[in-house]
Amino acid sequence: MTYRQRMIDKLTAAFQPTFLEVIDESDRHHGHGGQHTQGETHFVVQIASAAFRDTTRLQRHRMINEVLKQELAERVHALTIEADPA
Amino acid sequence: MSDINAAIDAEVKSNDVLLFMKGTPKMPMCGFSGQVVQILSHLGVPFKGVNILESDALRQGVKDYSNWPTFPQLYVKGEFVGGADITREMFQAGELQTLLKDKGLIA
């Protein structure tokens, strides 16, 4: 399974999002320090969920980082997060 | 507290605005770090940049200290503000300027 699909599955299970896009932008960072040769290092997550109501930006990012902890530790080193309350 | 943790804590507490980043303010090695340098420079706030690429122990140590998995990481007056996205969103909303003014770091 790709990292992208793993992230989609975990975010879906954790937040039941009303909107979710996980975009692999690794190609735009080719050859940049820390780039994994197999790609899947730089992602954009766009997500809307009721779980983000009454949270600060920092809390939303921490919630997402926690769910994707394993992926961030193994491979992903840049995660652009656009998280909104649904 | 481990040595590296104590060293990071001391750095965070002794600099009003501290940016843990990839590369240096003059030569950022990553676009996200570069964006935050540009924002801070644009606001005219003095800050210290710490290049986490210099040491794996430092890189991992800062991740653990902040409980935050990526770089850059911005601290203001010892408080974690966020990474590139949060800093950019706060800047665009005028909230970063307010924070820095409230802390007496910009006019």
N, CA and C atoms of all chains as a GROMACS GRO file, in nm:
protein
  579
    1MET      N    1   0.085  -0.119   0.000
    1MET     CA    2   0.000   0.000   0.000
    1MET      C    3   0.088   0.125   0.000
    2THR      N    4   0.050   0.225  -0.076
    2THR     CA    5   0.129   0.349  -0.078
    2THR      C    6   0.111   0.424   0.054
    3TYR      N    7   0.208   0.512   0.082
    3TYR     CA    8   0.196   0.597   0.200
    3TYR      C    9   0.073   0.687   0.188
    4ARG      N   10   0.049   0.733   0.067
    4ARG     CA   11  -0.067   0.819   0.045
    4ARG      C   12  -0.195   0.746   0.088
    5GLN      N   13  -0.210   0.622   0.045
    5GLN     CA   14  -0.331   0.546   0.079
    5GLN      C   15  -0.338   0.519   0.229
    6ARG      N   16  -0.223   0.488   0.289
    6ARG     CA   17  -0.222   0.467   0.435
    6ARG      C   18  -0.271   0.591   0.508
    7MET      N   19  -0.224   0.706   0.462
    7MET     CA   20  -0.263   0.832   0.527
    7MET      C   21  -0.412   0.858   0.509
    8ILE      N   22  -0.463   0.833   0.389
    8ILE     CA   23  -0.606   0.851   0.364
    8ILE      C   24  -0.687   0.761   0.457
    9ASP      N   25  -0.646   0.635   0.467
    9ASP     CA   26  -0.720   0.540   0.552
    9ASP      C   27  -0.719   0.585   0.698
   10LYS      N   28  -0.602   0.625   0.747
   10LYS     CA   29  -0.593   0.663   0.889
   10LYS      C   30  -0.671   0.791   0.919
   11LEU      N   31  -0.659   0.889   0.829
   11LEU     CA   32  -0.731   1.016   0.851
   11LEU      C   33  -0.882   0.994   0.844
   12THR      N   34  -0.925   0.909   0.752
   12THR     CA   35  -1.067   0.879   0.739
   12THR      C   36  -1.120   0.812   0.865
   13ALA      N   37  -1.045   0.715   0.916
   13ALA     CA   38  -1.088   0.643   1.036
   13ALA      C   39  -1.090   0.736   1.158
   14ALA      N   40  -0.991   0.824   1.167
   14ALA     CA   41  -0.978   0.907   1.288
   14ALA      C   42  -1.077   1.023   1.290
   15PHE      N   43  -1.103   1.082   1.173
   15PHE     CA   44  -1.178   1.209   1.173
   15PHE      C   45  -1.311   1.205   1.096
   16GLN      N   46  -1.344   1.094   1.031
   16GLN     CA   47  -1.466   1.090   0.947
   16GLN      C   48  -1.483   1.222   0.871
   17PRO      N   49  -1.385   1.258   0.790
   17PRO     CA   50  -1.389   1.390   0.727
   17PRO      C   51  -1.502   1.405   0.627
   18THR      N   52  -1.553   1.528   0.616
   18THR     CA   53  -1.651   1.559   0.512
   18THR      C   54  -1.580   1.594   0.382
   19PHE      N   55  -1.450   1.625   0.393
   19PHE     CA   56  -1.367   1.650   0.275
   19PHE      C   57  -1.225   1.604   0.307
   20LEU      N   58  -1.165   1.533   0.212
   20LEU     CA   59  -1.026   1.491   0.234
   20LEU      C   60  -0.954   1.476   0.100
   21GLU      N   61  -0.841   1.545   0.090
   21GLU     CA   62  -0.751   1.525  -0.024
   21GLU      C   63  -0.611   1.507   0.032
   22VAL      N   64  -0.542   1.404  -0.014
   22VAL     CA   65  -0.401   1.388   0.022
   22VAL      C   66  -0.322   1.390  -0.109
   23ILE      N   67  -0.242   1.493  -0.125
   23ILE     CA   68  -0.173   1.516  -0.252
   23ILE      C   69  -0.023   1.493  -0.233
   24ASP      N   70   0.033   1.411  -0.319
   24ASP     CA   71   0.176   1.383  -0.314
   24ASP      C   72   0.250   1.487  -0.397
   25GLU      N   73   0.327   1.571  -0.329
   25GLU     CA   74   0.402   1.676  -0.400
   25GLU      C   75   0.551   1.646  -0.402
   26SER      N   76   0.587   1.522  -0.381
   26SER     CA   77   0.729   1.487  -0.368
   26SER      C   78   0.809   1.524  -0.493
   27ASP      N   79   0.746   1.515  -0.609
   27ASP     CA   80   0.817   1.548  -0.733
   27ASP      C   81   0.866   1.692  -0.736
   28ARG      N   82   0.795   1.777  -0.666
   28ARG     CA   83   0.834   1.919  -0.665
   28ARG      C   84   0.955   1.945  -0.576
   29HIS      N   85   0.997   1.843  -0.504
   29HIS     CA   86   1.112   1.859  -0.412
   29HIS      C   87   1.225   1.764  -0.449
   30HIS      N   88   1.230   1.729  -0.576
   30HIS     CA   89   1.326   1.630  -0.621
   30HIS      C   90   1.470   1.675  -0.593
   31GLY      N   91   1.547   1.582  -0.540
   31GLY     CA   92   1.689   1.608  -0.518
   31GLY      C   93   1.718   1.698  -0.399
   32HIS      N   94   1.616   1.729  -0.324
   32HIS     CA   95   1.632   1.821  -0.211
   32HIS      C   96   1.673   1.739  -0.089
   33GLY      N   97   1.746   1.802   0.001
   33GLY     CA   98   1.803   1.731   0.114
   33GLY      C   99   1.701   1.648   0.189
   34GLY      N  100   1.732   1.521   0.211
   34GLY     CA  101   1.641   1.435   0.285
   34GLY      C  102   1.540   1.364   0.195
   35GLN      N  103   1.541   1.398   0.067
   35GLN     CA  104   1.450   1.334  -0.027
   35GLN      C  105   1.473   1.183  -0.029
   36HIS      N  106   1.368   1.108  -0.006
   36HIS     CA  107   1.380   0.963  -0.010
   36HIS      C  108   1.378   0.922  -0.156
   37THR      N  109   1.465   0.831  -0.193
   37THR     CA  110   1.477   0.797  -0.335
   37THR      C  111   1.349   0.735  -0.390
   38GLN      N  112   1.267   0.676  -0.302
   38GLN     CA  113   1.143   0.614  -0.350
   38GLN      C  114   1.025   0.710  -0.350
   39GLY      N  115   1.051   0.837  -0.320
   39GLY     CA  116   0.943   0.935  -0.323
   39GLY      C  117   0.853   0.927  -0.202
   40GLU      N  118   0.734   0.984  -0.215
   40GLU     CA  119   0.636   0.988  -0.106
   40GLU      C  120   0.691   1.051   0.022
   41THR      N  121   0.752   1.168   0.007
   41THR     CA  122   0.811   1.238   0.122
   41THR      C  123   0.738   1.367   0.154
   42HIS      N  124   0.679   1.431   0.052
   42HIS     CA  125   0.616   1.562   0.071
   42HIS      C  126   0.468   1.552   0.033
   43PHE      N  127   0.383   1.583   0.129
   43PHE     CA  128   0.239   1.573   0.104
   43PHE      C  129   0.166   1.699   0.146
   44VAL      N  130   0.051   1.719   0.082
   44VAL     CA  131  -0.044   1.820   0.127
   44VAL      C  132  -0.169   1.746   0.174
   45VAL      N  133  -0.215   1.778   0.292
   45VAL     CA  134  -0.340   1.722   0.343
   45VAL      C  135  -0.441   1.834   0.353
   46GLN      N  136  -0.552   1.818   0.281
   46GLN     CA  137  -0.663   1.913   0.292
   46GLN      C  138  -0.779   1.836   0.354
   47ILE      N  139  -0.824   1.881   0.467
   47ILE     CA  140  -0.924   1.802   0.540
   47ILE      C  141  -1.023   1.892   0.611
   48ALA      N  142  -1.149   1.850   0.608
   48ALA     CA  143  -1.253   1.918   0.685
   48ALA      C  144  -1.325   1.814   0.768
   49SER      N  145  -1.343   1.844   0.895
   49SER     CA  146  -1.406   1.746   0.984
   49SER      C  147  -1.468   1.817   1.103
   50ALA      N  148  -1.578   1.760   1.150
   50ALA     CA  149  -1.642   1.813   1.271
   50ALA      C  150  -1.549   1.801   1.392
   51ALA      N  151  -1.453   1.709   1.382
   51ALA     CA  152  -1.359   1.689   1.494
   51ALA      C  153  -1.273   1.813   1.520
   52PHE      N  154  -1.270   1.904   1.420
   52PHE     CA  155  -1.184   2.023   1.436
   52PHE      C  156  -1.260   2.145   1.490
   53ARG      N  157  -1.389   2.123   1.524
   53ARG     CA  158  -1.463   2.236   1.582
   53ARG      C  159  -1.403   2.274   1.717
   54ASP      N  160  -1.398   2.401   1.742
   54ASP     CA  161  -1.348   2.451   1.871
   54ASP      C  162  -1.204   2.410   1.899
   55THR      N  163  -1.123   2.402   1.795
   55THR     CA  164  -0.980   2.374   1.815
   55THR      C  165  -0.899   2.487   1.753
   56THR      N  166  -0.779   2.507   1.804
   56THR     CA  167  -0.689   2.605   1.744
   56THR      C  168  -0.614   2.538   1.628
   57ARG      N  169  -0.549   2.620   1.545
   57ARG     CA  170  -0.467   2.565   1.435
   57ARG      C  171  -0.364   2.466   1.490
   58LEU      N  172  -0.300   2.508   1.599
   58LEU     CA  173  -0.195   2.423   1.655
   58LEU      C  174  -0.253   2.289   1.701
   59GLN      N  175  -0.370   2.292   1.764
   59GLN     CA  176  -0.434   2.167   1.808
   59GLN      C  177  -0.469   2.078   1.690
   60ARG      N  178  -0.521   2.138   1.583
   60ARG     CA  179  -0.558   2.059   1.464
   60ARG      C  180  -0.435   1.992   1.403
   61HIS      N  181  -0.327   2.068   1.394
   61HIS     CA  182  -0.204   2.010   1.339
   61HIS      C  183  -0.153   1.898   1.427
   62ARG      N  184  -0.159   1.918   1.557
   62ARG     CA  185  -0.112   1.814   1.649
   62ARG      C  186  -0.199   1.689   1.639
   63MET      N  187  -0.330   1.706   1.622
   63MET     CA  188  -0.420   1.591   1.609
   63MET      C  189  -0.383   1.510   1.484
   64ILE      N  190  -0.356   1.580   1.374
   64ILE     CA  191  -0.323   1.512   1.248
   64ILE      C  192  -0.184   1.448   1.257
   65ASN      N  193  -0.089   1.521   1.312
   65ASN     CA  194   0.046   1.465   1.328
   65ASN      C  195   0.044   1.336   1.410
   66GLU      N  196  -0.042   1.336   1.512
   66GLU     CA  197  -0.051   1.218   1.600
   66GLU      C  198  -0.105   1.097   1.522
   67VAL      N  199  -0.207   1.119   1.441
   67VAL     CA  200  -0.266   1.009   1.363
   67VAL      C  201  -0.166   0.956   1.260
   68LEU      N  202  -0.083   1.047   1.207
   68LEU     CA  203   0.013   1.007   1.102
   68LEU      C  204   0.155   0.988   1.156
   69LYS      N  205   0.163   0.965   1.286
   69LYS     CA  206   0.293   0.956   1.354
   69LYS      C  207   0.388   0.856   1.286
   70GLN      N  208   0.332   0.738   1.256
   70GLN     CA  209   0.416   0.632   1.199
   70GLN      C  210   0.469   0.672   1.061
   71GLU      N  211   0.383   0.730   0.979
   71GLU     CA  212   0.423   0.769   0.843
   71GLU      C  213   0.528   0.880   0.849
   72LEU      N  214   0.511   0.972   0.944
   72LEU     CA  215   0.607   1.082   0.959
   72LEU      C  216   0.742   1.029   1.007
   73ALA      N  217   0.739   0.928   1.090
   73ALA     CA  218   0.864   0.873   1.142
   73ALA      C  219   0.937   0.793   1.033
   74GLU      N  220   0.860   0.723   0.951
   74GLU     CA  221   0.922   0.633   0.854
   74GLU      C  222   0.967   0.703   0.726
   75ARG      N  223   0.887   0.794   0.677
   75ARG     CA  224   0.912   0.840   0.540
   75ARG      C  225   0.879   0.987   0.514
   76VAL      N  226   0.762   1.025   0.559
   76VAL     CA  227   0.711   1.158   0.522
   76VAL      C  228   0.784   1.264   0.603
   77HIS      N  229   0.846   1.361   0.537
   77HIS     CA  230   0.911   1.464   0.615
   77HIS      C  231   0.858   1.604   0.591
   78ALA      N  232   0.759   1.617   0.507
   78ALA     CA  233   0.692   1.746   0.495
   78ALA      C  234   0.543   1.723   0.475
   79LEU      N  235   0.466   1.785   0.560
   79LEU     CA  236   0.322   1.770   0.556
   79LEU      C  237   0.262   1.909   0.564
   80THR      N  238   0.208   1.955   0.453
   80THR     CA  239   0.136   2.082   0.454
   80THR      C  240  -0.007   2.051   0.491
   81ILE      N  241  -0.057   2.116   0.595
   81ILE     CA  242  -0.189   2.083   0.647
   81ILE      C  243  -0.284   2.201   0.631
   82GLU      N  244  -0.395   2.176   0.565
   82GLU     CA  245  -0.504   2.273   0.561
   82GLU      C  246  -0.624   2.204   0.624
   83ALA      N  247  -0.648   2.234   0.750
   83ALA     CA  248  -0.752   2.165   0.824
   83ALA      C  249  -0.858   2.264   0.870
   84ASP      N  250  -0.983   2.234   0.834
   84ASP     CA  251  -1.092   2.323   0.871
   84ASP      C  252  -1.203   2.246   0.943
   85PRO      N  253  -1.272   2.314   1.032
   85PRO     CA  254  -1.388   2.250   1.094
   85PRO      C  255  -1.496   2.231   0.988
   86ALA      N  256  -1.566   2.120   0.993
   86ALA     CA  257  -1.673   2.094   0.894
   86ALA      C  258  -1.800   2.164   0.939
   87MET      N  259   1.618   1.522   3.249
   87MET     CA  260   1.627   1.583   3.115
   87MET      C  261   1.765   1.552   3.056
   88SER      N  262   1.767   1.505   2.933
   88SER     CA  263   1.894   1.470   2.870
   88SER      C  264   1.972   1.598   2.838
   89ASP      N  265   2.100   1.583   2.810
   89ASP     CA  266   2.184   1.698   2.777
   89ASP      C  267   2.130   1.775   2.658
   90ILE      N  268   2.092   1.701   2.553
   90ILE     CA  269   2.045   1.768   2.432
   90ILE      C  270   1.915   1.841   2.460
   91ASN      N  271   1.831   1.778   2.540
   91ASN     CA  272   1.704   1.841   2.575
   91ASN      C  273   1.726   1.969   2.655
   92ALA      N  274   1.819   1.964   2.748
   92ALA     CA  275   1.850   2.082   2.830
   92ALA      C  276   1.909   2.192   2.743
   93ALA      N  277   1.993   2.154   2.646
   93ALA     CA  278   2.055   2.253   2.558
   93ALA      C  279   1.948   2.321   2.471
   94ILE      N  280   1.854   2.242   2.420
   94ILE     CA  281   1.745   2.296   2.337
   94ILE      C  282   1.658   2.389   2.422
   95ASP      N  283   1.626   2.345   2.542
   95ASP     CA  284   1.543   2.424   2.632
   95ASP      C  285   1.609   2.560   2.661
   96ALA      N  286   1.740   2.556   2.683
   96ALA     CA  287   1.813   2.680   2.713
   96ALA      C  288   1.810   2.773   2.591
   97GLU      N  289   1.826   2.716   2.474
   97GLU     CA  290   1.823   2.795   2.350
   97GLU      C  291   1.686   2.860   2.331
   98VAL      N  292   1.581   2.780   2.352
   98VAL     CA  293   1.444   2.829   2.335
   98VAL      C  294   1.415   2.944   2.433
   99LYS      N  295   1.464   2.928   2.554
   99LYS     CA  296   1.431   3.027   2.657
   99LYS      C  297   1.520   3.151   2.653
  100SER      N  298   1.633   3.143   2.584
  100SER     CA  299   1.723   3.258   2.582
  100SER      C  300   1.713   3.340   2.454
  101ASN      N  301   1.623   3.301   2.364
  101ASN     CA  302   1.604   3.379   2.241
  101ASN      C  303   1.456   3.415   2.226
  102ASP      N  304   1.429   3.545   2.208
  102ASP     CA  305   1.289   3.589   2.197
  102ASP      C  306   1.220   3.524   2.078
  103VAL      N  307   1.289   3.519   1.966
  103VAL     CA  308   1.232   3.454   1.847
  103VAL      C  309   1.336   3.356   1.795
  104LEU      N  310   1.299   3.230   1.794
  104LEU     CA  311   1.393   3.125   1.756
  104LEU      C  312   1.330   3.038   1.648
  105LEU      N  313   1.406   3.014   1.543
  105LEU     CA  314   1.356   2.930   1.434
  105LEU      C  315   1.448   2.809   1.417
  106PHE      N  316   1.395   2.691   1.447
  106PHE     CA  317   1.468   2.568   1.413
  106PHE      C  318   1.438   2.539   1.267
  107MET      N  319   1.540   2.532   1.186
  107MET     CA  320   1.517   2.526   1.041
  107MET      C  321   1.620   2.438   0.970
  108LYS      N  322   1.588   2.410   0.843
  108LYS     CA  323   1.684   2.340   0.759
  108LYS      C  324   1.766   2.446   0.686
  109GLY      N  325   1.896   2.448   0.714
  109GLY     CA  326   1.982   2.552   0.658
  109GLY      C  327   1.989   2.671   0.753
  110THR      N  328   2.032   2.783   0.699
  110THR     CA  329   2.049   2.904   0.779
  110THR      C  330   1.959   3.014   0.722
  111PRO      N  331   1.934   3.120   0.801
  111PRO     CA  332   1.852   3.229   0.747
  111PRO      C  333   1.904   3.282   0.614
  112LYS      N  334   2.037   3.288   0.599
  112LYS     CA  335   2.093   3.337   0.473
  112LYS      C  336   2.084   3.234   0.362
  113MET      N  337   2.085   3.107   0.399
  113MET     CA  338   2.079   3.002   0.299
  113MET      C  339   1.989   2.887   0.345
  114PRO      N  340   1.859   2.908   0.337
  114PRO     CA  341   1.767   2.801   0.376
  114PRO      C  342   1.782   2.682   0.279
  115MET      N  343   1.774   2.561   0.334
  115MET     CA  344   1.791   2.442   0.252
  115MET      C  345   1.656   2.375   0.220
  116CYS      N  346   1.549   2.446   0.248
  116CYS     CA  347   1.417   2.389   0.226
  116CYS      C  348   1.321   2.505   0.206
  117GLY      N  349   1.226   2.488   0.114
  117GLY     CA  350   1.133   2.597   0.082
  117GLY      C  351   1.048   2.640   0.200
  118PHE      N  352   1.012   2.544   0.285
  118PHE     CA  353   0.926   2.578   0.398
  118PHE      C  354   1.002   2.662   0.500
  119SER      N  355   1.128   2.624   0.525
  119SER     CA  356   1.211   2.705   0.615
  119SER      C  357   1.231   2.844   0.555
  120GLY      N  358   1.253   2.849   0.424
  120GLY     CA  359   1.274   2.976   0.356
  120GLY      C  360   1.153   3.068   0.369
  121GLN      N  361   1.033   3.010   0.361
  121GLN     CA  362   0.911   3.091   0.373
  121GLN      C  363   0.903   3.162   0.508
  122VAL      N  364   0.936   3.088   0.614
  122VAL     CA  365   0.927   3.148   0.749
  122VAL      C  366   1.035   3.254   0.767
  123VAL      N  367   1.154   3.229   0.714
  123VAL     CA  368   1.260   3.331   0.718
  123VAL      C  369   1.211   3.458   0.649
  124GLN      N  370   1.146   3.442   0.535
  124GLN     CA  371   1.096   3.559   0.460
  124GLN      C  372   0.992   3.636   0.540
  125ILE      N  373   0.903   3.563   0.606
  125ILE     CA  374   0.798   3.630   0.686
  125ILE      C  375   0.861   3.707   0.801
  126LEU      N  376   0.952   3.644   0.873
  126LEU     CA  377   1.015   3.710   0.988
  126LEU      C  378   1.097   3.830   0.941
  127SER      N  379   1.165   3.815   0.830
  127SER     CA  380   1.246   3.925   0.778
  127SER      C  381   1.156   4.040   0.734
  128HIS      N  382   1.045   4.005   0.669
  128HIS     CA  383   0.948   4.105   0.624
  128HIS      C  384   0.894   4.185   0.743
  129LEU      N  385   0.871   4.118   0.854
  129LEU     CA  386   0.816   4.185   0.973
  129LEU      C  387   0.924   4.262   1.048
  130GLY      N  388   1.049   4.238   1.011
  130GLY     CA  389   1.159   4.310   1.072
  130GLY      C  390   1.186   4.271   1.217
  131VAL      N  391   1.152   4.150   1.252
  131VAL     CA  392   1.176   4.105   1.389
  131VAL      C  393   1.309   4.029   1.394
  132PRO      N  394   1.397   4.067   1.487
  132PRO     CA  395   1.522   3.992   1.499
  132PRO      C  396   1.494   3.849   1.543
  133PHE      N  397   1.563   3.754   1.484
  133PHE     CA  398   1.544   3.615   1.525
  133PHE      C  399   1.674   3.538   1.508
  134LYS      N  400   1.681   3.427   1.581
  134LYS     CA  401   1.795   3.340   1.565
  134LYS      C  402   1.750   3.215   1.489
  135GLY      N  403   1.826   3.174   1.391
  135GLY     CA  404   1.800   3.051   1.318
  135GLY      C  405   1.896   2.943   1.365
  136VAL      N  406   1.843   2.826   1.394
  136VAL     CA  407   1.927   2.713   1.431
  136VAL      C  408   1.913   2.606   1.322
  137ASN      N  409   2.025   2.571   1.262
  137ASN     CA  410   2.025   2.473   1.151
  137ASN      C  411   2.026   2.331   1.206
  138ILE      N  412   1.911   2.265   1.196
  138ILE     CA  413   1.900   2.132   1.253
  138ILE      C  414   1.965   2.023   1.164
  139LEU      N  415   2.006   2.065   1.044
  139LEU     CA  416   2.075   1.968   0.958
  139LEU      C  417   2.218   1.942   1.004
  140GLU      N  418   2.264   2.023   1.099
  140GLU     CA  419   2.402   2.008   1.144
  140GLU      C  420   2.423   1.884   1.228
  141SER      N  421   2.317   1.832   1.288
  141SER     CA  422   2.334   1.718   1.378
  141SER      C  423   2.206   1.636   1.385
  142ASP      N  424   2.219   1.506   1.368
  142ASP     CA  425   2.103   1.418   1.379
  142ASP      C  426   2.046   1.420   1.521
  143ALA      N  427   2.136   1.433   1.620
  143ALA     CA  428   2.091   1.434   1.759
  143ALA      C  429   2.007   1.558   1.786
  144LEU      N  430   2.051   1.671   1.730
  144LEU     CA  431   1.977   1.796   1.746
  144LEU      C  432   1.843   1.787   1.674
  145ARG      N  433   1.847   1.734   1.552
  145ARG     CA  434   1.725   1.722   1.472
  145ARG      C  435   1.619   1.639   1.545
  146GLN      N  436   1.660   1.523   1.594
  146GLN     CA  437   1.567   1.437   1.666
  146GLN      C  438   1.529   1.499   1.801
  147GLY      N  439   1.628   1.563   1.863
  147GLY     CA  440   1.605   1.624   1.994
  147GLY      C  441   1.499   1.732   1.989
  148VAL      N  442   1.502   1.815   1.884
  148VAL     CA  443   1.404   1.922   1.870
  148VAL      C  444   1.265   1.864   1.841
  149LYS      N  445   1.260   1.759   1.758
  149LYS     CA  446   1.132   1.693   1.731
  149LYS      C  447   1.069   1.644   1.861
  150ASP      N  448   1.152   1.583   1.945
  150ASP     CA  449   1.102   1.530   2.073
  150ASP      C  450   1.063   1.643   2.168
  151TYR      N  451   1.147   1.745   2.173
  151TYR     CA  452   1.123   1.858   2.264
  151TYR      C  453   0.988   1.924   2.235
  152SER      N  454   0.961   1.945   2.105
  152SER     CA  455   0.839   2.015   2.064
  152SER      C  456   0.722   1.920   2.046
  153ASN      N  457   0.748   1.791   2.042
  153ASN     CA  458   0.648   1.693   2.001
  153ASN      C  459   0.588   1.737   1.868
  154TRP      N  460   0.676   1.762   1.773
  154TRP     CA  461   0.636   1.812   1.640
  154TRP      C  462   0.729   1.746   1.539
  155PRO      N  463   0.674   1.684   1.433
  155PRO     CA  464   0.757   1.594   1.352
  155PRO      C  465   0.835   1.657   1.238
  156THR      N  466   0.808   1.785   1.207
  156THR     CA  467   0.870   1.842   1.087
  156THR      C  468   0.936   1.977   1.118
  157PHE      N  469   1.010   2.026   1.020
  157PHE     CA  470   1.074   2.158   1.030
  157PHE      C  471   1.027   2.245   0.914
  158PRO      N  472   1.025   2.377   0.933
  158PRO     CA  473   1.075   2.455   1.047
  158PRO      C  474   0.981   2.451   1.168
  159GLN      N  475   1.034   2.502   1.280
  159GLN     CA  476   0.956   2.517   1.403
  159GLN      C  477   0.988   2.654   1.462
  160LEU      N  478   0.883   2.731   1.485
  160LEU     CA  479   0.902   2.867   1.534
  160LEU      C  480   0.863   2.878   1.682
  161TYR      N  481   0.953   2.938   1.759
  161TYR     CA  482   0.926   2.969   1.900
  161TYR      C  483   0.930   3.120   1.920
  162VAL      N  484   0.834   3.171   1.998
  162VAL     CA  485   0.835   3.312   2.038
  162VAL      C  486   0.826   3.318   2.190
  163LYS      N  487   0.922   3.383   2.250
  163LYS     CA  488   0.928   3.396   2.397
  163LYS      C  489   0.909   3.260   2.466
  164GLY      N  490   0.975   3.160   2.413
  164GLY     CA  491   0.973   3.029   2.477
  164GLY      C  492   0.850   2.945   2.446
  165GLU      N  493   0.757   2.999   2.367
  165GLU     CA  494   0.635   2.925   2.335
  165GLU      C  495   0.636   2.878   2.191
  166PHE      N  496   0.597   2.755   2.170
  166PHE     CA  497   0.590   2.699   2.036
  166PHE      C  498   0.474   2.762   1.959
  167VAL      N  499   0.505   2.820   1.845
  167VAL     CA  500   0.401   2.883   1.762
  167VAL      C  501   0.348   2.784   1.659
  168GLY      N  502   0.440   2.716   1.590
  168GLY     CA  503   0.398   2.619   1.490
  168GLY      C  504   0.504   2.602   1.383
  169GLY      N  505   0.463   2.534   1.275
  169GLY     CA  506   0.551   2.514   1.162
  169GLY      C  507   0.522   2.616   1.053
  170ALA      N  508   0.558   2.584   0.930
  170ALA     CA  509   0.545   2.679   0.820
  170ALA      C  510   0.399   2.714   0.791
  171ASP      N  511   0.309   2.614   0.792
  171ASP     CA  512   0.168   2.642   0.758
  171ASP      C  513   0.106   2.738   0.858
  172ILE      N  514   0.125   2.706   0.987
  172ILE     CA  515   0.062   2.787   1.091
  172ILE      C  516   0.120   2.928   1.090
  173THR      N  517   0.252   2.937   1.074
  173THR     CA  518   0.315   3.069   1.070
  173THR      C  519   0.261   3.151   0.952
  174ARG      N  520   0.249   3.086   0.836
  174ARG     CA  521   0.200   3.157   0.717
  174ARG      C  522   0.053   3.200   0.736
  175GLU      N  523  -0.028   3.109   0.788
  175GLU     CA  524  -0.170   3.142   0.809
  175GLU      C  525  -0.186   3.255   0.911
  176MET      N  526  -0.105   3.250   1.016
  176MET     CA  527  -0.111   3.356   1.118
  176MET      C  528  -0.067   3.489   1.059
  177PHE      N  529   0.038   3.484   0.977
  177PHE     CA  530   0.087   3.606   0.912
  177PHE      C  531  -0.022   3.665   0.821
  178GLN      N  532  -0.084   3.579   0.740
  178GLN     CA  533  -0.186   3.626   0.646
  178GLN      C  534  -0.307   3.683   0.719
  179ALA      N  535  -0.336   3.630   0.837
  179ALA     CA  536  -0.450   3.677   0.915
  179ALA      C  537  -0.414   3.796   1.004
  180GLY      N  538  -0.285   3.834   1.006
  180GLY     CA  539  -0.241   3.944   1.091
  180GLY      C  540  -0.216   3.903   1.235
  181GLU      N  541  -0.232   3.773   1.263
  181GLU     CA  542  -0.220   3.727   1.402
  181GLU      C  543  -0.076   3.719   1.449
  182LEU      N  544   0.014   3.692   1.354
  182LEU     CA  545   0.155   3.685   1.392
  182LEU      C  546   0.206   3.824   1.431
  183GLN      N  547   0.164   3.924   1.354
  183GLN     CA  548   0.202   4.061   1.385
  183GLN      C  549   0.151   4.098   1.525
  184THR      N  550   0.026   4.061   1.554
  184THR     CA  551  -0.034   4.090   1.685
  184THR      C  552   0.044   4.022   1.796
  185LEU      N  553   0.078   3.897   1.774
  185LEU     CA  554   0.154   3.823   1.875
  185LEU      C  555   0.288   3.891   1.903
  186LEU      N  556   0.358   3.928   1.797
  186LEU     CA  557   0.490   3.988   1.814
  186LEU      C  558   0.480   4.127   1.878
  187LYS      N  559   0.373   4.199   1.845
  187LYS     CA  560   0.352   4.330   1.908
  187LYS      C  561   0.321   4.314   2.056
  188ASP      N  562   0.232   4.220   2.086
  188ASP     CA  563   0.194   4.196   2.225
  188ASP      C  564   0.314   4.158   2.310
  189LYS      N  565   0.409   4.089   2.249
  189LYS     CA  566   0.528   4.048   2.322
  189LYS      C  567   0.636   4.157   2.320
  190GLY      N  568   0.604   4.269   2.256
  190GLY     CA  569   0.697   4.381   2.252
  190GLY      C  570   0.817   4.358   2.161
  191LEU      N  571   0.799   4.273   2.061
  191LEU     CA  572   0.913   4.238   1.976
  191LEU      C  573   0.917   4.319   1.846
  192ILE      N  574   0.801   4.374   1.807
  192ILE     CA  575   0.800   4.468   1.695
  192ILE      C  576   0.712   4.586   1.734
  193ALA      N  577   0.733   4.698   1.665
  193ALA     CA  578   0.658   4.820   1.700
  193ALA      C  579   0.517   4.812   1.643
   0.00000   0.00000   0.00000
